[in-house]
Amino acid sequence: MLTYIHIPFCDSKCHYCSFNSYTNLHDRIAKYMQALKSQLLWDLERFKVEPNSLETLFIGGGTPSCVEAHYYKEIFEILKPYLVTDAEITTEANPNSATKEWLKGMQALGVNRVSFGVQSFNNRKLQELNRAHNAKEAIEAIENAHSIGIKNISLDIIYDFYSDTKELITSDLKQAFSLPINHISAYELTIEKATNFSKTPEVKKGSESLGYHLQELVTKHGFKQYEVSNYGTYQSQHNIGYWQHKEYLGIGAGAVGYKNEKRYYPNTNIDNYIKEPTKLRTEELTEQDILTEKIFLGLRSCVGVEQNILTKEQTKQADILVQEDKLYFKDGKYFNKEYFLSDEYALFIT
């Protein structure tokens, strides 16, 4: 089982961001962290979570580095007996707020992996995305994390912005690979509803060649692509757990949990969540829902799709893709050769 904790506070709202995050509610941090504690204790009890059974912990947002490290102490104390030995414990962080002091504080609590929201090392692009940091701060933050002994460091890159060129992507990756990282998450810009960019959708370039260019450069450097957006010499165990369709606790306003073939959604409104952290909306998944998700998730990643979960008709469709050299079959599973086409292949099978 996995664990996800959502921190909905941010320094600034990026123009592409559709996540549940707020820039003007920092005065709620102390009460919010207590509400997280209440929901966590409740979930651990109601799901009868066994000691040493939580494989990973991922703190996302929002911006976890907006919240001082000491606020996380009680959460880690609660979780400690439930986490497996040497569990992967990741926090997201933004370069402007992930100070060396903050990183040391989180490391002391148990964090052993940091994922930095860099997006680019081009200052003009960062400004146009409404990021709160510059390239120099991103470089310093990553070097600080490495200097205190955090070995697993990832950074995010966004591509397919209107000003992106192969030269800009090459420059970003050259800078990235000069730093002590072992993972890159490369996300194609998507225009989501209710974001600033939804008013100017033309900021998305719509160039497939940029994704393939990035893929070529990253894999040439020795980073293996193990999911449509993720590359590394280290593979995030939390990410892989999602793609394996493992169950997970979802703690916080805007988090999502999955247990006993049901998805549950806490309040997204921070004030309502603080008042009632255990009030959840529940969605029951059908067998067909779960099968479809396993096909889509398996084909977009190195996890693959087990033949024995497919219907006869779906197996027939998957075999056609093998014959056309789009998928390959090994040890009872279908694997994808081209992650960028994973959705098309999944739709063909389902």
Secondary structure as a PSIPRED ss2 file (coil, helix, strand):
# PSIPRED VFORMAT (PSIPRED V4.0)

   1 M C   1.000  0.000  0.000
   2 L E   0.000  0.000  1.000
   3 T E   0.000  0.000  1.000
   4 Y E   0.000  0.000  1.000
   5 I E   0.000  0.000  1.000
   6 H E   0.000  0.000  1.000
   7 I E   0.000  0.000  1.000
   8 P C   1.000  0.000  0.000
   9 F E   0.000  0.000  1.000
  10 C C   1.000  0.000  0.000
  11 D C   1.000  0.000  0.000
  12 S C   1.000  0.000  0.000
  13 K C   1.000  0.000  0.000
  14 C C   1.000  0.000  0.000
  15 H C   1.000  0.000  0.000
  16 Y C   1.000  0.000  0.000
  17 C C   1.000  0.000  0.000
  18 S C   1.000  0.000  0.000
  19 F C   1.000  0.000  0.000
  20 N C   1.000  0.000  0.000
  21 S C   1.000  0.000  0.000
  22 Y E   0.000  0.000  1.000
  23 T C   1.000  0.000  0.000
  24 N C   1.000  0.000  0.000
  25 L C   1.000  0.000  0.000
  26 H H   0.000  1.000  0.000
  27 D H   0.000  1.000  0.000
  28 R H   0.000  1.000  0.000
  29 I H   0.000  1.000  0.000
  30 A H   0.000  1.000  0.000
  31 K H   0.000  1.000  0.000
  32 Y H   0.000  1.000  0.000
  33 M H   0.000  1.000  0.000
  34 Q H   0.000  1.000  0.000
  35 A H   0.000  1.000  0.000
  36 L H   0.000  1.000  0.000
  37 K H   0.000  1.000  0.000
  38 S H   0.000  1.000  0.000
  39 Q H   0.000  1.000  0.000
  40 L H   0.000  1.000  0.000
  41 L H   0.000  1.000  0.000
  42 W H   0.000  1.000  0.000
  43 D H   0.000  1.000  0.000
  44 L H   0.000  1.000  0.000
  45 E H   0.000  1.000  0.000
  46 R H   0.000  1.000  0.000
  47 F C   1.000  0.000  0.000
  48 K C   1.000  0.000  0.000
  49 V C   1.000  0.000  0.000
  50 E C   1.000  0.000  0.000
  51 P C   1.000  0.000  0.000
  52 N C   1.000  0.000  0.000
  53 S C   1.000  0.000  0.000
  54 L E   0.000  0.000  1.000
  55 E E   0.000  0.000  1.000
  56 T E   0.000  0.000  1.000
  57 L E   0.000  0.000  1.000
  58 F E   0.000  0.000  1.000
  59 I E   0.000  0.000  1.000
  60 G E   0.000  0.000  1.000
  61 G E   0.000  0.000  1.000
  62 G C   1.000  0.000  0.000
  63 T C   1.000  0.000  0.000
  64 P H   0.000  1.000  0.000
  65 S H   0.000  1.000  0.000
  66 C H   0.000  1.000  0.000
  67 V C   1.000  0.000  0.000
  68 E C   1.000  0.000  0.000
  69 A H   0.000  1.000  0.000
  70 H H   0.000  1.000  0.000
  71 Y H   0.000  1.000  0.000
  72 Y H   0.000  1.000  0.000
  73 K H   0.000  1.000  0.000
  74 E H   0.000  1.000  0.000
  75 I H   0.000  1.000  0.000
  76 F H   0.000  1.000  0.000
  77 E H   0.000  1.000  0.000
  78 I H   0.000  1.000  0.000
  79 L H   0.000  1.000  0.000
  80 K H   0.000  1.000  0.000
  81 P H   0.000  1.000  0.000
  82 Y H   0.000  1.000  0.000
  83 L E   0.000  0.000  1.000
  84 V E   0.000  0.000  1.000
  85 T E   0.000  0.000  1.000
  86 D E   0.000  0.000  1.000
  87 A E   0.000  0.000  1.000
  88 E E   0.000  0.000  1.000
  89 I E   0.000  0.000  1.000
  90 T E   0.000  0.000  1.000
  91 T E   0.000  0.000  1.000
  92 E E   0.000  0.000  1.000
  93 A E   0.000  0.000  1.000
  94 N C   1.000  0.000  0.000
  95 P C   1.000  0.000  0.000
  96 N C   1.000  0.000  0.000
  97 S C   1.000  0.000  0.000
  98 A C   1.000  0.000  0.000
  99 T C   1.000  0.000  0.000
 100 K H   0.000  1.000  0.000
 101 E H   0.000  1.000  0.000
 102 W H   0.000  1.000  0.000
 103 L H   0.000  1.000  0.000
 104 K H   0.000  1.000  0.000
 105 G H   0.000  1.000  0.000
 106 M H   0.000  1.000  0.000
 107 Q H   0.000  1.000  0.000
 108 A H   0.000  1.000  0.000
 109 L H   0.000  1.000  0.000
 110 G C   1.000  0.000  0.000
 111 V C   1.000  0.000  0.000
 112 N C   1.000  0.000  0.000
 113 R E   0.000  0.000  1.000
 114 V E   0.000  0.000  1.000
 115 S E   0.000  0.000  1.000
 116 F E   0.000  0.000  1.000
 117 G E   0.000  0.000  1.000
 118 V E   0.000  0.000  1.000
 119 Q E   0.000  0.000  1.000
 120 S C   1.000  0.000  0.000
 121 F C   1.000  0.000  0.000
 122 N C   1.000  0.000  0.000
 123 N H   0.000  1.000  0.000
 124 R H   0.000  1.000  0.000
 125 K H   0.000  1.000  0.000
 126 L H   0.000  1.000  0.000
 127 Q H   0.000  1.000  0.000
 128 E H   0.000  1.000  0.000
 129 L C   1.000  0.000  0.000
 130 N C   1.000  0.000  0.000
 131 R C   1.000  0.000  0.000
 132 A C   1.000  0.000  0.000
 133 H C   1.000  0.000  0.000
 134 N C   1.000  0.000  0.000
 135 A H   0.000  1.000  0.000
 136 K H   0.000  1.000  0.000
 137 E H   0.000  1.000  0.000
 138 A H   0.000  1.000  0.000
 139 I H   0.000  1.000  0.000
 140 E H   0.000  1.000  0.000
 141 A H   0.000  1.000  0.000
 142 I H   0.000  1.000  0.000
 143 E H   0.000  1.000  0.000
 144 N H   0.000  1.000  0.000
 145 A H   0.000  1.000  0.000
 146 H H   0.000  1.000  0.000
 147 S H   0.000  1.000  0.000
 148 I C   1.000  0.000  0.000
 149 G C   1.000  0.000  0.000
 150 I C   1.000  0.000  0.000
 151 K C   1.000  0.000  0.000
 152 N E   0.000  0.000  1.000
 153 I E   0.000  0.000  1.000
 154 S E   0.000  0.000  1.000
 155 L E   0.000  0.000  1.000
 156 D E   0.000  0.000  1.000
 157 I E   0.000  0.000  1.000
 158 I E   0.000  0.000  1.000
 159 Y E   0.000  0.000  1.000
 160 D C   1.000  0.000  0.000
 161 F E   0.000  0.000  1.000
 162 Y C   1.000  0.000  0.000
 163 S C   1.000  0.000  0.000
 164 D C   1.000  0.000  0.000
 165 T C   1.000  0.000  0.000
 166 K H   0.000  1.000  0.000
 167 E H   0.000  1.000  0.000
 168 L H   0.000  1.000  0.000
 169 I H   0.000  1.000  0.000
 170 T H   0.000  1.000  0.000
 171 S H   0.000  1.000  0.000
 172 D H   0.000  1.000  0.000
 173 L H   0.000  1.000  0.000
 174 K H   0.000  1.000  0.000
 175 Q H   0.000  1.000  0.000
 176 A H   0.000  1.000  0.000
 177 F H   0.000  1.000  0.000
 178 S C   1.000  0.000  0.000
 179 L C   1.000  0.000  0.000
 180 P C   1.000  0.000  0.000
 181 I C   1.000  0.000  0.000
 182 N C   1.000  0.000  0.000
 183 H E   0.000  0.000  1.000
 184 I E   0.000  0.000  1.000
 185 S E   0.000  0.000  1.000
 186 A E   0.000  0.000  1.000
 187 Y E   0.000  0.000  1.000
 188 E E   0.000  0.000  1.000
 189 L C   1.000  0.000  0.000
 190 T C   1.000  0.000  0.000
 191 I C   1.000  0.000  0.000
 192 E C   1.000  0.000  0.000
 193 K C   1.000  0.000  0.000
 194 A C   1.000  0.000  0.000
 195 T C   1.000  0.000  0.000
 196 N H   0.000  1.000  0.000
 197 F H   0.000  1.000  0.000
 198 S H   0.000  1.000  0.000
 199 K H   0.000  1.000  0.000
 200 T C   1.000  0.000  0.000
 201 P H   0.000  1.000  0.000
 202 E H   0.000  1.000  0.000
 203 V H   0.000  1.000  0.000
 204 K E   0.000  0.000  1.000
 205 K C   1.000  0.000  0.000
 206 G C   1.000  0.000  0.000
 207 S C   1.000  0.000  0.000
 208 E H   0.000  1.000  0.000
 209 S H   0.000  1.000  0.000
 210 L H   0.000  1.000  0.000
 211 G H   0.000  1.000  0.000
 212 Y H   0.000  1.000  0.000
 213 H H   0.000  1.000  0.000
 214 L H   0.000  1.000  0.000
 215 Q H   0.000  1.000  0.000
 216 E H   0.000  1.000  0.000
 217 L H   0.000  1.000  0.000
 218 V H   0.000  1.000  0.000
 219 T H   0.000  1.000  0.000
 220 K H   0.000  1.000  0.000
 221 H C   1.000  0.000  0.000
 222 G C   1.000  0.000  0.000
 223 F C   1.000  0.000  0.000
 224 K E   0.000  0.000  1.000
 225 Q E   0.000  0.000  1.000
 226 Y E   0.000  0.000  1.000
 227 E E   0.000  0.000  1.000
 228 V C   1.000  0.000  0.000
 229 S C   1.000  0.000  0.000
 230 N E   0.000  0.000  1.000
 231 Y E   0.000  0.000  1.000
 232 G E   0.000  0.000  1.000
 233 T C   1.000  0.000  0.000
 234 Y C   1.000  0.000  0.000
 235 Q C   1.000  0.000  0.000
 236 S C   1.000  0.000  0.000
 237 Q H   0.000  1.000  0.000
 238 H H   0.000  1.000  0.000
 239 N H   0.000  1.000  0.000
 240 I H   0.000  1.000  0.000
 241 G H   0.000  1.000  0.000
 242 Y H   0.000  1.000  0.000
 243 W H   0.000  1.000  0.000
 244 Q C   1.000  0.000  0.000
 245 H C   1.000  0.000  0.000
 246 K C   1.000  0.000  0.000
 247 E C   1.000  0.000  0.000
 248 Y E   0.000  0.000  1.000
 249 L E   0.000  0.000  1.000
 250 G E   0.000  0.000  1.000
 251 I E   0.000  0.000  1.000
 252 G C   1.000  0.000  0.000
 253 A C   1.000  0.000  0.000
 254 G C   1.000  0.000  0.000
 255 A C   1.000  0.000  0.000
 256 V C   1.000  0.000  0.000
 257 G E   0.000  0.000  1.000
 258 Y E   0.000  0.000  1.000
 259 K E   0.000  0.000  1.000
 260 N C   1.000  0.000  0.000
 261 E C   1.000  0.000  0.000
 262 K E   0.000  0.000  1.000
 263 R E   0.000  0.000  1.000
 264 Y E   0.000  0.000  1.000
 265 Y E   0.000  0.000  1.000
 266 P E   0.000  0.000  1.000
 267 N C   1.000  0.000  0.000
 268 T C   1.000  0.000  0.000
 269 N C   1.000  0.000  0.000
 270 I H   0.000  1.000  0.000
 271 D H   0.000  1.000  0.000
 272 N H   0.000  1.000  0.000
 273 Y H   0.000  1.000  0.000
 274 I H   0.000  1.000  0.000
 275 K H   0.000  1.000  0.000
 276 E C   1.000  0.000  0.000
 277 P C   1.000  0.000  0.000
 278 T C   1.000  0.000  0.000
 279 K C   1.000  0.000  0.000
 280 L E   0.000  0.000  1.000
 281 R E   0.000  0.000  1.000
 282 T E   0.000  0.000  1.000
 283 E E   0.000  0.000  1.000
 284 E E   0.000  0.000  1.000
 285 L C   1.000  0.000  0.000
 286 T C   1.000  0.000  0.000
 287 E H   0.000  1.000  0.000
 288 Q H   0.000  1.000  0.000
 289 D H   0.000  1.000  0.000
 290 I H   0.000  1.000  0.000
 291 L H   0.000  1.000  0.000
 292 T H   0.000  1.000  0.000
 293 E H   0.000  1.000  0.000
 294 K H   0.000  1.000  0.000
 295 I H   0.000  1.000  0.000
 296 F H   0.000  1.000  0.000
 297 L H   0.000  1.000  0.000
 298 G H   0.000  1.000  0.000
 299 L H   0.000  1.000  0.000
 300 R C   1.000  0.000  0.000
 301 S E   0.000  0.000  1.000
 302 C C   1.000  0.000  0.000
 303 V C   1.000  0.000  0.000
 304 G C   1.000  0.000  0.000
 305 V E   0.000  0.000  1.000
 306 E E   0.000  0.000  1.000
 307 Q H   0.000  1.000  0.000
 308 N H   0.000  1.000  0.000
 309 I H   0.000  1.000  0.000
 310 L C   1.000  0.000  0.000
 311 T C   1.000  0.000  0.000
 312 K H   0.000  1.000  0.000
 313 E H   0.000  1.000  0.000
 314 Q H   0.000  1.000  0.000
 315 T H   0.000  1.000  0.000
 316 K H   0.000  1.000  0.000
 317 Q H   0.000  1.000  0.000
 318 A H   0.000  1.000  0.000
 319 D H   0.000  1.000  0.000
 320 I H   0.000  1.000  0.000
 321 L H   0.000  1.000  0.000
 322 V H   0.000  1.000  0.000
 323 Q H   0.000  1.000  0.000
 324 E C   1.000  0.000  0.000
 325 D C   1.000  0.000  0.000
 326 K C   1.000  0.000  0.000
 327 L E   0.000  0.000  1.000
 328 Y E   0.000  0.000  1.000
 329 F E   0.000  0.000  1.000
 330 K E   0.000  0.000  1.000
 331 D C   1.000  0.000  0.000
 332 G C   1.000  0.000  0.000
 333 K E   0.000  0.000  1.000
 334 Y E   0.000  0.000  1.000
 335 F E   0.000  0.000  1.000
 336 N E   0.000  0.000  1.000
 337 K C   1.000  0.000  0.000
 338 E C   1.000  0.000  0.000
 339 Y H   0.000  1.000  0.000
 340 F H   0.000  1.000  0.000
 341 L H   0.000  1.000  0.000
 342 S H   0.000  1.000  0.000
 343 D H   0.000  1.000  0.000
 344 E H   0.000  1.000  0.000
 345 Y H   0.000  1.000  0.000
 346 A H   0.000  1.000  0.000
 347 L H   0.000  1.000  0.000
 348 F H   0.000  1.000  0.000
 349 I H   0.000  1.000  0.000
 350 T C   1.000  0.000  0.000
